[in-house]
Amino acid sequence: MRKNKFLIFYLSFLLVLNSCGFQLRKPIQLDFKTYSIIGENSQIINLIDKQFSFSNIEKVSDSNADLIIEFIGNKYQKRILSLAGNGQIGEFELIQTIEYRVNLNGQWTEPRRLEAIREYTYDPTLYNAARAEEGYLKDSMIDQLSRSIIIEISNLRE
């Protein structure tokens, strides 16, 4: 009786999990053996290195790599989105823009530009919480952009 309840619970859990669209992520299949990244050392480069290490692609420092990624620009902006009636800031908009190009088989692609945008409500009485939220949002934008770069690179090969 107890095994039947467990089995029913387990099957219903799998059914609910499958119906919501949940999928386990696996490393993106790239057919490169080596890669190199040109540009300033930043958080996005570390995330790309991590993704490529999951796919067992070796990082080299010379220009003979199968894949070369050159970062042309990395810009972060924080803009005021709205003001409250008393003139205090009510909302901010965060914009992270990355420009890069890729060298495949000895040919450079046209420069590509990716942008991630986040908005958040600002309350001056909760300064520390707002600052922490801004940090989390910046990290999520960098994470999104690094995944987008890898997906675009995998689509270039097809």
SULZI-V278747 format. One record per pair of residues at least 4 apart in sequence whose ideal C-beta (glycine too) atoms are under 7 Angstrom apart, sorted by the first residue. I is the first residue (numbers start at 1). J is the second residue. If there is no record, write none. Layout:
I;J / I;J
//
This chain:
1;5 / 2;6 / 3;7 / 4;8 / 5;9 / 6;10 / 7;11 / 8;12 / 9;13 / 10;14 / 11;15 / 12;16 / 13;17 / 14;18 / 15;19 / 16;20 / 17;22 / 27;54 / 27;55 / 28;55 / 28;150 / 28;154 / 30;55 / 30;57 / 30;154 / 31;157 / 32;57 / 32;66 / 32;67 / 33;57 / 33;58 / 33;66 / 34;57 / 34;58 / 34;60 / 34;65 / 34;66 / 35;52 / 35;57 / 35;59 / 35;65 / 35;66 / 35;67 / 35;69 / 36;59 / 36;60 / 36;61 / 36;62 / 36;63 / 36;65 / 36;68 / 37;45 / 37;48 / 37;69 / 38;68 / 38;70 / 38;71 / 39;45 / 39;70 / 39;71 / 40;71 / 41;45 / 42;74 / 43;47 / 43;142 / 44;48 / 44;74 / 44;98 / 44;142 / 44;145 / 44;146 / 45;49 / 46;50 / 47;51 / 47;142 / 47;143 / 47;146 / 48;52 / 48;146 / 48;149 / 48;150 / 49;53 / 49;59 / 51;146 / 51;150 / 52;57 / 52;59 / 60;65 / 63;68 / 67;102 / 67;104 / 67;153 / 68;102 / 68;103 / 69;100 / 69;102 / 70;100 / 70;101 / 71;98 / 71;100 / 72;99 / 72;100 / 72;101 / 72;111 / 73;97 / 73;99 / 74;98 / 75;97 / 76;96 / 77;95 / 78;92 / 78;94 / 79;92 / 79;93 / 80;89 / 80;92 / 81;91 / 81;92 / 81;93 / 81;119 / 82;90 / 82;91 / 83;87 / 83;88 / 83;89 / 83;90 / 84;88 / 84;90 / 88;124 / 89;122 / 90;121 / 90;122 / 91;119 / 91;120 / 91;121 / 91;122 / 92;120 / 92;122 / 93;117 / 93;119 / 94;118 / 94;134 / 94;137 / 94;138 / 94;141 / 95;115 / 95;117 / 96;116 / 96;141 / 96;142 / 96;145 / 97;113 / 97;115 / 98;114 / 98;145 / 99;111 / 99;113 / 100;112 / 100;149 / 101;108 / 101;109 / 101;110 / 101;111 / 101;112 / 102;109 / 102;153 / 102;156 / 103;107 / 103;108 / 104;156 / 109;156 / 112;152 / 114;145 / 114;148 / 114;149 / 116;141 / 116;144 / 116;145 / 118;137 / 118;141 / 120;133 / 120;134 / 120;137 / 122;130 / 123;130 / 126;130 / 127;131 / 128;132 / 129;133 / 130;134 / 131;135 / 132;136 / 133;137 / 134;138 / 135;139 / 136;140 / 137;141 / 138;142 / 139;143 / 140;144 / 141;145 / 142;146 / 143;147 / 144;148 / 145;149 / 146;150 / 147;151 / 148;152 / 149;153 / 150;154 / 151;155 / 152;156
//
